[in-house]
Amino acid sequence: MTTTKRSTQAQDANPMIEVRRSPVHGNGVFALRPIPAGERIIEYKGERISWDKATERAAKAGGPINHTFYFTLADGRVIDGGRRGNDARWINHACSPNCEAFEDEGKVYIHAMRNIDAGEELNYNYALIYDERHTPALKKLFACRCGTPGCTGTMLAPKRRSRKAAAA
């Protein structure tokens, strides 16, 4: 049985998305109508907290930081979509995404990168930054299940090569 939940926010403004079970992972967000490239779809909402508070919350929940609804802002704060969040928190990662997130004056908006068909799952590249060494165990913890042609197998952003390594 497929469970669907029409977005309250989307119903108020424009009924373009719904949350339902995803073949990629858990819940996902799906287009109810065609969405043209460049269209703003939804704002990523939630409680704004410090990174220290976000880390503390993840530890108290007993789960790794990668299984949260956190979205890091340019000012160093975090939007916790798990608290006072909306349907945007259910948008899954994809290595070759159809959406992208933009921060504008401290708010994060999800926009269509290309035309999206009705029924298509929305996704964006999380490009998670993790300072530790990207070991096979870490990559497994942040495994990607998107199945897109450009899938890298991980939700982690590639490590930037140091100038020394690049020159060698």
MDTraj code that builds the backbone (N, CA, C; nanometers):
import mdtraj as md
import numpy as np

residues = "MET THR THR THR LYS ARG SER THR GLN ALA GLN ASP ALA ASN PRO MET ILE GLU VAL ARG ARG SER PRO VAL HIS GLY ASN GLY VAL PHE ALA LEU ARG PRO ILE PRO ALA GLY GLU ARG ILE ILE GLU TYR LYS GLY GLU ARG ILE SER TRP ASP LYS ALA THR GLU ARG ALA ALA LYS ALA GLY GLY PRO ILE ASN HIS THR PHE TYR PHE THR LEU ALA ASP GLY ARG VAL ILE ASP GLY GLY ARG ARG GLY ASN ASP ALA ARG TRP ILE ASN HIS ALA CYS SER PRO ASN CYS GLU ALA PHE GLU ASP GLU GLY LYS VAL TYR ILE HIS ALA MET ARG ASN ILE ASP ALA GLY GLU GLU LEU ASN TYR ASN TYR ALA LEU ILE TYR ASP GLU ARG HIS THR PRO ALA LEU LYS LYS LEU PHE ALA CYS ARG CYS GLY THR PRO GLY CYS THR GLY THR MET LEU ALA PRO LYS ARG ARG SER ARG LYS ALA ALA ALA ALA".split()
xyz = np.array([
    [0.0841, -0.1181, 0.0000],
    [0.0000, 0.0000, 0.0000],
    [0.0884, 0.1243, 0.0000],
    [0.0602, 0.2171, -0.0874],
    [0.1366, 0.3415, -0.0957],
    [0.0697, 0.4472, -0.0110],
    [0.1481, 0.5095, 0.0744],
    [0.0958, 0.6167, 0.1583],
    [0.1331, 0.7493, 0.0943],
    [0.0340, 0.8364, 0.0787],
    [0.0626, 0.9688, 0.0255],
    [0.0112, 1.0734, 0.1220],
    [0.0747, 1.1872, 0.1188],
    [0.0336, 1.2990, 0.2034],
    [0.0492, 1.4247, 0.1203],
    [-0.0577, 1.4868, 0.0881],
    [-0.0509, 1.6107, 0.0103],
    [0.0095, 1.7184, 0.0983],
    [0.1002, 1.7937, 0.0430],
    [0.1678, 1.8993, 0.1170],
    [0.0715, 2.0094, 0.1559],
    [0.0630, 2.0394, 0.2853],
    [-0.0220, 2.1477, 0.3326],
    [0.0260, 2.2792, 0.2752],
    [0.1575, 2.3019, 0.2798],
    [0.2122, 2.4265, 0.2276],
    [0.1856, 2.4365, 0.0783],
    [0.2079, 2.3282, 0.0054],
    [0.1878, 2.3309, -0.1384],
    [0.0402, 2.3515, -0.1715],
    [-0.0509, 2.2941, -0.0919],
    [-0.1935, 2.3127, -0.1160],
    [-0.2305, 2.4593, -0.1000],
    [-0.1738, 2.5260, 0.0006],
    [-0.2061, 2.6654, 0.0252],
    [-0.1622, 2.7540, -0.0907],
    [-0.0418, 2.7311, -0.1430],
    [0.0136, 2.8179, -0.2459],
    [-0.0116, 2.7617, -0.3860],
    [0.0263, 2.6387, -0.4074],
    [0.0160, 2.5766, -0.5388],
    [0.0337, 2.4264, -0.5201],
    [-0.0665, 2.3488, -0.5484],
    [-0.0564, 2.2037, -0.5225],
    [0.0347, 2.1336, -0.6230],
    [0.1662, 2.1475, -0.6026],
    [0.2588, 2.0885, -0.6992],
    [0.3350, 1.9680, -0.6473],
    [0.3297, 1.9381, -0.5160],
    [0.4079, 1.8261, -0.4627],
    [0.3271, 1.7449, -0.3629],
    [0.3722, 1.6212, -0.3418],
    [0.3187, 1.5368, -0.2353],
    [0.4314, 1.4500, -0.1813],
    [0.4171, 1.4093, -0.0558],
    [0.5125, 1.3195, 0.0088],
    [0.4540, 1.1793, 0.0055],
    [0.5365, 1.0839, -0.0367],
    [0.4960, 0.9432, -0.0332],
    [0.6209, 0.8562, -0.0249],
    [0.6024, 0.7268, -0.0096],
    [0.7154, 0.6340, -0.0012],
    [0.7983, 0.6433, -0.1285],
    [0.9290, 0.6399, -0.1100],
    [1.0208, 0.6543, -0.2217],
    [1.0916, 0.5224, -0.2512],
    [1.1110, 0.4910, -0.3779],
    [1.1908, 0.3726, -0.4100],
    [1.3397, 0.3948, -0.3811],
    [1.3793, 0.5201, -0.3603],
    [1.5187, 0.5523, -0.3306],
    [1.5481, 0.5308, -0.1833],
    [1.4668, 0.5938, -0.0950],
    [1.4911, 0.5846, 0.0476],
    [1.3749, 0.6456, 0.1252],
    [1.3139, 0.5699, 0.2147],
    [1.2104, 0.6224, 0.3040],
    [1.1027, 0.6991, 0.2307],
    [1.0751, 0.8203, 0.2779],
    [0.9800, 0.9082, 0.2117],
    [1.0508, 0.9881, 0.1035],
    [0.9746, 1.0355, 0.0094],
    [1.0259, 1.1219, -0.0955],
    [0.9207, 1.2243, -0.1313],
    [0.9590, 1.3224, -0.2096],
    [0.8674, 1.4274, -0.2553],
    [0.8516, 1.4113, -0.4057],
    [0.7260, 1.4123, -0.4505],
    [0.6941, 1.3859, -0.5904],
    [0.6131, 1.5004, -0.6491],
    [0.6382, 1.5287, -0.7766],
    [0.5668, 1.6348, -0.8472],
    [0.4253, 1.5876, -0.8802],
    [0.3282, 1.6723, -0.8503],
    [0.1895, 1.6424, -0.8853],
    [0.1536, 1.6968, -1.0233],
    [0.2352, 1.7865, -1.0740],
    [0.2145, 1.8467, -1.2058],
    [0.3510, 1.8726, -1.2659],
    [0.3583, 1.8968, -1.3946],
    [0.4885, 1.9327, -1.4526],
    [0.5411, 2.0606, -1.3870],
    [0.6700, 2.0618, -1.3578],
    [0.7350, 2.1781, -1.2977],
    [0.8427, 2.2247, -1.3947],
    [0.8321, 2.3483, -1.4437],
    [0.9323, 2.3958, -1.5404],
    [1.0662, 2.4279, -1.4748],
    [1.1719, 2.4159, -1.5525],
    [1.3073, 2.4503, -1.5060],
    [1.3073, 2.5916, -1.4497],
    [1.3745, 2.6086, -1.3371],
    [1.3881, 2.7397, -1.2742],
    [1.2789, 2.7738, -1.1747],
    [1.1715, 2.6965, -1.1712],
    [1.0616, 2.7292, -1.0793],
    [1.1013, 2.7009, -0.9345],
    [1.0673, 2.7944, -0.8451],
    [1.0860, 2.7733, -0.7011],
    [0.9747, 2.6795, -0.6561],
    [1.0142, 2.5711, -0.5901],
    [0.9179, 2.4679, -0.5519],
    [0.8746, 2.4822, -0.4074],
    [0.9710, 2.4970, -0.3175],
    [0.9387, 2.4994, -0.1753],
    [1.0559, 2.5589, -0.0976],
    [1.0262, 2.6200, 0.0151],
    [1.1303, 2.6660, 0.1071],
    [1.1593, 2.5534, 0.2055],
    [1.2877, 2.5334, 0.2371],
    [1.3273, 2.4354, 0.3384],
    [1.3113, 2.5034, 0.4736],
    [1.2139, 2.4576, 0.5525],
    [1.1840, 2.5230, 0.6796],
    [1.2213, 2.4344, 0.7971],
    [1.2370, 2.4992, 0.9123],
    [1.2667, 2.4294, 1.0361],
    [1.3248, 2.5262, 1.1369],
    [1.3532, 2.4731, 1.2534],
    [1.4113, 2.5548, 1.3601],
    [1.5563, 2.5876, 1.3261],
    [1.5961, 2.7116, 1.3494],
    [1.7344, 2.7545, 1.3252],
    [1.8131, 2.7428, 1.4553],
    [1.9207, 2.6654, 1.4465],
    [2.0018, 2.6381, 1.5657],
    [2.1496, 2.6468, 1.5293],
    [2.2343, 2.6447, 1.6328],
    [2.3790, 2.6440, 1.6093],
    [2.4225, 2.5025, 1.5690],
    [2.5401, 2.4943, 1.5077],
    [2.5941, 2.3628, 1.4707],
    [2.6202, 2.2793, 1.5957],
    [2.6663, 2.3432, 1.7046],
    [2.6894, 2.2706, 1.8300],
    [2.5592, 2.2073, 1.8796],
    [2.4496, 2.2822, 1.8728],
    [2.3188, 2.2316, 1.9158],
    [2.2750, 2.1165, 1.8245],
    [2.3003, 2.1292, 1.6954],
    [2.2647, 2.0233, 1.6012],
    [2.3399, 1.8944, 1.6338],
    [2.4694, 1.9065, 1.6617],
    [2.5508, 1.7902, 1.6963],
    [2.5003, 1.7272, 1.8259],
    [2.4672, 1.8113, 1.9224],
    [2.4136, 1.7634, 2.0504],
    [2.2816, 1.6890, 2.0294],
    [2.1946, 1.7427, 1.9468],
    [2.0654, 1.6771, 1.9204],
    [2.0848, 1.5412, 1.8549],
    [2.1752, 1.5332, 1.7589],
    [2.2001, 1.4058, 1.6910],
    [2.2521, 1.3024, 1.7901],
    [2.3409, 1.3444, 1.8789],
    [2.3960, 1.2524, 1.9793],
    [2.2868, 1.2049, 2.0753],
    [2.2002, 1.2971, 2.1195],
    [2.0910, 1.2603, 2.2109],
    [1.9926, 1.1649, 2.1455],
    [1.9728, 1.1799, 2.0145],
    [1.8810, 1.0928, 1.9417],
    [1.9421, 0.9543, 1.9181],
    [2.0716, 0.9424, 1.9459],
    [2.1386, 0.8141, 1.9321],
    [2.1726, 0.7770, 1.7887],
    [2.1574, 0.8726, 1.6994],
    [2.1856, 0.8423, 1.5591],
    [2.3001, 0.9261, 1.5079],
    [2.3590, 0.8814, 1.3998],
    [2.4679, 0.9599, 1.3400],
    [2.4140, 1.0895, 1.2806],
    [2.4996, 1.1861, 1.2687],
    [2.4634, 1.3181, 1.2181],
    [2.4080, 1.3095, 1.0752],
    [2.4419, 1.2036, 1.0009],
    [2.3963, 1.1933, 0.8621],
    [2.2500, 1.1520, 0.8491],
    [2.1866, 1.1106, 0.9571],
    [2.0457, 1.0714, 0.9507],
    [1.9596, 1.1751, 1.0208],
    [1.9741, 1.2971, 0.9772],
    [1.9006, 1.4096, 1.0342],
    [1.8395, 1.4900, 0.9204],
    [1.7658, 1.5930, 0.9568],
    [1.7083, 1.6839, 0.8578],
    [1.7790, 1.8177, 0.8639],
    [1.9101, 1.8177, 0.8843],
    [1.9853, 1.9416, 0.8991],
    [2.0262, 1.9993, 0.7643],
    [2.0142, 2.1313, 0.7537],
    [2.0584, 2.2028, 0.6349],
    [2.1454, 2.3176, 0.6835],
    [2.2733, 2.3164, 0.6495],
    [2.3675, 2.4171, 0.6967],
    [2.3527, 2.5464, 0.6174],
    [2.3521, 2.6579, 0.6903],
    [2.3422, 2.7904, 0.6300],
    [2.4805, 2.8539, 0.6185],
    [2.4927, 2.9539, 0.5338],
    [2.6201, 3.0225, 0.5110],
    [2.6728, 3.0883, 0.6379],
    [2.5827, 3.1296, 0.7287],
    [2.6272, 3.1968, 0.8513],
    [2.6709, 3.0994, 0.9603],
    [2.6718, 2.9674, 0.9294],
    [2.7163, 2.8670, 1.0259],
    [2.6046, 2.8050, 1.1070],
    [2.4864, 2.8647, 1.1017],
    [2.3731, 2.8043, 1.1713],
    [2.3187, 2.6883, 1.0879],
    [2.2219, 2.6187, 1.1463],
    [2.1633, 2.5009, 1.0827],
    [2.0116, 2.5141, 1.0879],
    [1.9461, 2.4742, 0.9802],
    [1.8003, 2.4591, 0.9837],
    [1.7750, 2.3142, 1.0200],
    [1.7028, 2.2920, 1.1299],
    [1.6642, 2.1572, 1.1716],
    [1.5236, 2.1323, 1.1197],
    [1.5140, 2.0680, 1.0033],
    [1.3850, 2.0383, 0.9426],
    [1.3027, 1.9386, 1.0207],
    [1.3646, 1.8709, 1.1178],
    [1.2925, 1.7779, 1.2039],
    [1.2113, 1.8479, 1.3116],
    [1.2355, 1.9768, 1.3282],
    [1.1617, 2.0592, 1.4254],
    [1.0997, 2.1760, 1.3508],
    [0.9703, 2.1800, 1.3469],
    [0.8943, 2.2845, 1.2769],
    [0.9265, 2.2868, 1.1275],
    [0.9656, 2.1707, 1.0748],
    [0.9994, 2.1606, 0.9336],
    [0.8765, 2.1385, 0.8467],
    [0.9001, 2.1283, 0.7176],
    [0.7924, 2.1060, 0.6222],
    [0.8295, 1.9904, 0.5296],
    [0.7551, 1.9757, 0.4226],
    [0.7765, 1.8629, 0.3316],
    [0.9118, 1.8644, 0.2618],
    [0.9785, 1.9777, 0.2563],
    [1.1098, 1.9851, 0.1908],
    [1.2087, 1.8893, 0.2548],
    [1.1910, 1.8574, 0.3824],
    [1.2851, 1.7675, 0.4509],
    [1.2840, 1.6263, 0.3921],
    [1.1797, 1.5929, 0.3169],
    [1.1683, 1.4582, 0.2605],
    [1.2279, 1.4474, 0.1206],
    [1.2846, 1.5556, 0.0675],
    [1.3465, 1.5484, -0.0652],
    [1.4762, 1.4697, -0.0530],
    [1.4854, 1.3643, -0.1304],
    [1.6015, 1.2757, -0.1247],
    [1.7188, 1.3285, -0.2068],
    [1.8347, 1.2722, -0.1781],
    [1.9593, 1.3033, -0.2494],
    [1.9623, 1.2300, -0.3833],
    [2.0260, 1.2911, -0.4810],
    [2.0618, 1.2234, -0.6062],
    [2.1916, 1.2856, -0.6573],
    [2.2756, 1.2022, -0.7141],
    [2.4034, 1.2503, -0.7680],
    [2.3836, 1.3310, -0.8959],
    [2.2805, 1.2984, -0.9732],
    [2.2417, 1.3736, -1.0934],
    [2.1009, 1.4270, -1.0683],
    [2.0895, 1.5350, -0.9918],
    [1.9597, 1.5811, -0.9425],
    [1.8770, 1.6590, -1.0445],
    [1.7474, 1.6723, -1.0121],
    [1.6587, 1.7543, -1.0933],
    [1.6275, 1.8876, -1.0242],
    [1.6737, 1.9049, -0.9012],
    [1.6533, 2.0279, -0.8249],
    [1.7853, 2.0740, -0.7643],
    [1.7858, 2.1984, -0.7171],
    [1.9003, 2.2485, -0.6417],
    [1.8493, 2.3423, -0.5344],
    [1.9296, 2.3573, -0.4312],
    [1.8945, 2.4433, -0.3184],
    [1.9709, 2.5737, -0.3299],
    [1.9012, 2.6847, -0.3065],
    [1.9624, 2.8166, -0.3061],
    [1.9350, 2.8823, -0.1723],
    [2.0357, 2.9452, -0.1161],
    [2.0159, 3.0242, 0.0050],
    [2.0022, 3.1702, -0.0361],
    [1.8986, 3.2352, 0.0140],
    [1.8733, 3.3752, -0.0154],
    [1.8327, 3.4440, 0.1140],
    [1.9198, 3.5320, 0.1632],
    [1.8946, 3.6062, 0.2872],
    [1.8556, 3.5136, 0.4028],
    [1.9315, 3.4057, 0.4179],
    [1.9128, 3.3144, 0.5296],
    [1.8003, 3.2139, 0.5132],
    [1.7340, 3.2145, 0.3993],
    [1.6293, 3.1159, 0.3710],
    [1.6790, 3.0260, 0.2597],
    [1.6372, 2.8997, 0.2630],
    [1.6785, 2.8035, 0.1614],
    [1.5560, 2.7649, 0.0793],
    [1.5722, 2.7758, -0.0530],
    [1.4646, 2.7426, -0.1449],
    [1.5106, 2.6326, -0.2390],
    [1.4192, 2.5432, -0.2716],
    [1.4458, 2.4366, -0.3660],
    [1.3855, 2.4788, -0.5007],
    [1.4693, 2.4756, -0.6050],
    [1.4292, 2.5146, -0.7396],
    [1.4501, 2.3971, -0.8348],
    [1.3691, 2.3919, -0.9397],
    [1.3858, 2.2910, -1.0444],
    [1.5043, 2.3292, -1.1323],
    [1.5962, 2.2366, -1.1527],
    [1.7120, 2.2597, -1.2401],
    [1.6755, 2.2352, -1.3870],
    [1.5773, 2.1529, -1.4075],
    [1.5316, 2.1172, -1.5419],
    [1.3808, 2.0941, -1.5326],
    [1.3172, 2.0742, -1.6458],
    [1.1747, 2.0427, -1.6437],
    [1.1549, 1.9096, -1.5708],
    [1.0568, 1.9066, -1.4821],
    [1.0275, 1.7870, -1.4034],
    [0.8869, 1.7412, -1.4400],
    [0.8724, 1.6130, -1.4708],
    [0.7429, 1.5576, -1.5100],
    [0.6561, 1.5297, -1.3885],
    [0.5242, 1.5343, -1.4085],
    [0.4303, 1.4949, -1.3037],
    [0.4612, 1.3501, -1.2655],
    [0.4637, 1.3218, -1.1365],
    [0.4932, 1.1872, -1.0871],
    [0.6403, 1.1623, -1.0591],
    [0.7280, 1.2498, -1.1064],
    [0.8730, 1.2328, -1.0881],
    [0.9134, 1.2721, -0.9461],
    [1.0063, 1.1956, -0.8884],
    [1.0571, 1.2286, -0.7549],
    [1.1548, 1.3451, -0.7633],
    [1.1389, 1.4397, -0.6709],
    [1.2309, 1.5531, -0.6620],
    [1.3544, 1.5103, -0.5846],
    [1.4689, 1.5650, -0.6224],
    [1.5931, 1.5339, -0.5517],
    [1.6943, 1.6444, -0.5771],
    [1.7891, 1.6555, -0.4872],
    [1.9021, 1.7459, -0.5069],
    [2.0255, 1.6799, -0.4499],
    [2.1421, 1.7270, -0.4897],
    [2.2673, 1.6693, -0.4435],
    [2.2996, 1.7290, -0.3072],
    [2.2999, 1.6464, -0.2042],
    [2.3276, 1.6942, -0.0694],
    [2.4698, 1.7482, -0.0573],
    [2.5641, 1.6907, -0.1312],
    [2.7047, 1.7334, -0.1277],
    [2.7505, 1.7573, 0.0165],
    [2.7324, 1.6556, 0.1001],
    [2.7659, 1.6671, 0.2418],
    [2.9165, 1.6834, 0.2606],
    [2.9526, 1.7801, 0.3406],
    [3.0942, 1.8051, 0.3684],
    [3.1302, 1.7358, 0.4988],
    [3.2279, 1.6522, 0.4906],
    [3.2748, 1.5776, 0.6068],
    [3.4257, 1.5896, 0.6093],
    [3.4779, 1.6516, 0.7146],
    [3.6203, 1.6829, 0.7209],
    [3.7100, 1.5608, 0.7396],
    [3.6571, 1.4555, 0.7993],
    [3.7382, 1.3356, 0.8233],
    [3.7771, 1.2705, 0.6908],
    [3.8711, 1.1804, 0.6985],
    [3.9127, 1.1039, 0.5813],
    [3.7936, 1.0227, 0.5295],
    [3.7747, 1.0170, 0.3983],
    [3.6635, 0.9440, 0.3381],
    [3.7010, 0.7963, 0.3225],
    [3.6903, 0.7240, 0.4307],
    [3.7220, 0.5813, 0.4319],
    [3.6063, 0.5023, 0.3705],
    [3.6297, 0.3767, 0.3332],
    [3.5191, 0.2940, 0.2822],
    [3.4040, 0.2831, 0.3840],
    [3.4372, 0.2747, 0.5128],
    [3.3330, 0.2660, 0.6156],
    [3.2501, 0.3946, 0.6203],
    [3.3166, 0.5090, 0.6072],
    [3.2452, 0.6366, 0.6088],
    [3.1568, 0.6489, 0.4847],
    [3.2106, 0.6095, 0.3695],
    [3.1312, 0.6147, 0.2468],
    [3.0097, 0.5233, 0.2560],
    [3.0250, 0.4112, 0.3231],
    [2.9114, 0.3198, 0.3423],
    [2.8061, 0.3854, 0.4309],
    [2.8501, 0.4553, 0.5343],
    [2.7580, 0.5253, 0.6242],
    [2.6782, 0.6314, 0.5494],
    [2.7416, 0.6948, 0.4502],
    [2.6788, 0.7991, 0.3695],
    [2.6469, 0.7463, 0.2291],
    [2.6111, 0.6191, 0.2187],
    [2.5856, 0.5560, 0.0894],
    [2.4708, 0.6232, 0.0154],
    [2.4856, 0.6317, -0.1138],
    [2.3818, 0.6870, -0.2010],
    [2.3085, 0.5720, -0.2682],
    [2.1775, 0.5849, -0.2786],
    [2.0953, 0.4830, -0.3432],
    [2.0181, 0.5412, -0.4618],
    [2.0646, 0.6539, -0.5152],
    [1.9862, 0.7257, -0.6165],
    [1.9690, 0.6484, -0.7466],
    [2.0707, 0.5728, -0.7855],
    [2.0610, 0.4950, -0.9082],
    [2.0663, 0.5772, -1.0359],
    [2.1010, 0.7063, -1.0276],
    [2.1108, 0.7884, -1.1487],
    [2.2359, 0.7488, -1.2265],
    [2.2400, 0.7798, -1.3564],
    [2.3577, 0.7424, -1.4365],
    [2.4901, 0.7949, -1.3804],
    [2.4896, 0.9108, -1.3160],
    [2.6132, 0.9668, -1.2615],
    [2.6350, 0.9353, -1.1145],
    [2.5726, 0.8302, -1.0626],
    [2.5815, 0.8000, -0.9185],
    [2.7261, 0.7737, -0.8772],
    [2.7684, 0.8429, -0.7703],
    [2.9040, 0.8270, -0.7171],
    [2.9084, 0.7245, -0.6048],
    [2.7906, 0.6800, -0.5579],
    [2.7838, 0.5830, -0.4494],
    [2.7857, 0.6450, -0.3114],
    [2.7997, 0.7785, -0.3038],
    [2.8041, 0.8450, -0.1740],
    [2.7354, 0.9817, -0.1810],
    [2.6794, 1.0242, -0.0680],
    [2.6186, 1.1571, -0.0582],
    [2.7222, 1.2618, -0.0192],
    [2.8466, 1.2190, 0.0039],
    [2.9534, 1.3099, 0.0437],
    [3.0039, 1.3915, -0.0749],
    [3.0339, 1.5167, -0.0499],
    [3.0980, 1.5998, -0.1514],
    [3.2400, 1.5491, -0.1689],
    [3.2926, 1.5532, -0.2900],
    [3.4319, 1.5105, -0.3090],
    [3.5254, 1.5971, -0.2251],
    [3.6282, 1.5348, -0.1727],
    [3.7293, 1.6091, -0.0972],
    [3.8053, 1.6983, -0.1937],
    [3.8328, 1.8190, -0.1483],
    [3.9164, 1.9080, -0.2290],
    [4.0597, 1.8611, -0.2163],
    [4.1263, 1.8520, -0.3297],
    [4.2653, 1.8114, -0.3276],
    [4.3503, 1.9282, -0.2863],
    [4.4475, 1.8996, -0.2041],
    [4.5392, 2.0062, -0.1621],
    [4.6282, 2.0450, -0.2797],
    [4.6832, 2.1631, -0.2766],
    [4.7716, 2.2081, -0.3849],
    [4.8916, 2.1162, -0.3980],
    [4.9419, 2.0660, -0.2836],
    [5.0552, 1.9747, -0.2858],
    [5.0208, 1.8487, -0.3634],
    [4.9054, 1.7896, -0.3337],
    [4.8636, 1.6657, -0.3998],
    [4.8365, 1.6898, -0.5475],
    [4.7779, 1.8060, -0.5799],
    [4.7468, 1.8372, -0.7185],
    [4.8733, 1.8587, -0.8010],
    [4.9781, 1.9108, -0.7391],
    [5.1041, 1.9379, -0.8090],
    [5.1865, 1.8121, -0.8305],
    [5.1636, 1.7114, -0.7489],
    [5.2422, 1.5879, -0.7583],
    [5.2117, 1.5046, -0.8783],
])
top = md.Topology()
chain = top.add_chain()
for i, resn in enumerate(residues, 1):
    res = top.add_residue(resn, chain, resSeq=i)
    for name in ("N", "CA", "C"):
        top.add_atom(name, md.element.get_by_symbol(name[0]), res)
traj = md.Trajectory(xyz[None], top)
